[in-house]
Amino acid sequence: MEIHLPHIVMDCADPERLAAFWSDLVGVPIKTRWRQYVILEPTEDGAPALAFQRVGEAKTGKNRAHVDLTVADLGAATRHALTLGALVIDESTEDGVTARVMADPEGNEFCLVRLTS
C-alpha cells in the first residue's frame, strides 16, 4: 500500500488572500488553482505543499494542528510576517528552542521556530 502526503490543506474564507500571504511568507509561488483550492509550490523537494480550500464556515477555536517554520532570524521573520498581516499570539523558550506562535490573516496558528543551541 502506498500513501503520499502531497498537500497540507487549510480551510479558509478567501483562499486567494491566504495563499498570497503564505506565498510571501515562505517564499514560494502559487502553483495552481483548482475549483475551491489555491495550491502553493512545495518549499523543498519532496515536501508537501500548502493548499487553501474555500469553506463556508468560519474558524472557531484553536487549531488542532499547525505549521512550524524554522527561521535563522526570529526578529526578521516576525517583522516580515507582521507586515503581511500576521499577529503575534504567544512565545515560549525551552531546551534551546524558541517558538513564537503567530496567526495568519484568518487566524490560523503557526509557529516561527528558532533553534538556539
ABEGO torsion letter per residue (X at the ends): XBBBBABBBBBBABAAAAAAAAAAAAGBBBABBBEABBBBBBABBGBBBBBBBBBABBBBEBBABBBBBBBABAAAAAAAAAAAGBBBABBBBBGGBBBBBBBBAAGBBBBBBBBAX
